[in-house]
Amino acid sequence: MNELQIGDIVQIDPSMDCFGGCLAVVHEIKSDDRVMVYVQNAGQQGQAYIFLNKDRYEPTGGRAVWVAP
């Protein structure tokens, strides 16, 4: 699969306690192989942002049409 881009959708490692198995949108790509992703909060305004190491997510091949600023 190609390199990740902002707006790509990844699935978070299901073994993670928080957000495990969730789909998340790539918001920022760091130079140390980490990405900042967000999960849209259900029933609340805003997003939850987290950093993930490369071994904690899998690209899905999908892209978000609208990306949070």
N, C-alpha and C positions, 0 to 999 in steps of 0.2 A: 504494500500500500504506500502511496505517496506520503511525503511529510505532512504533518498536521498544519492546518491553517485556522485562523480565527473564524469561528462559526461552525467548525466541524463538531460532530456529535460523537462522544465517547461513552462507553459504559464503564462504570466504576466497579472495581474488583468486588465481587459479592462477599468476600471474607472481611471486608472493612465493616466495623461496627456502625459507623454513621455513613449514610448514603450508599452502602454496599448494594450493588445491582442497579442503581439509578442511572438513568441517562443524563448526561451533562453536556453543556455547550462550552467549547474552548473559548476563553476570553483573552488569555495572554499566554505567550510561549516564552519560556525563560531559556537562557543559554546553558543552564546546567541540567538539561533533560527533564525539567519539571514543567508542568503546565498549570495555569490557573483556570479553573473551570467554574461554572455556576450551575446550580440546580434551581429551577423556579420553585418558589415557595407556594405550596398549595393552600389556598384559602387566606393568604396573606399577600400584602404588597411586597415587591422586591425579590431579590435573589439571595441564595446562600452561596458564597464564594469559598472555594477551597483549593489548595495546591495539591497536586498529585505527582508522585514520581512515575517514571515511565512504566514500571512494573505493576502499577496500581490501576491501570485503565487499558481498555482495548478500543481502538477506533471502530466505528460501526459502518463507516462509508457514507453516512448521512451528513446533511448540512442543515443548519437552522436558517430559515428564511429571514426572520427578524432576530437581531442580536441585541441584547441589553447594552446600553452605553457604559 
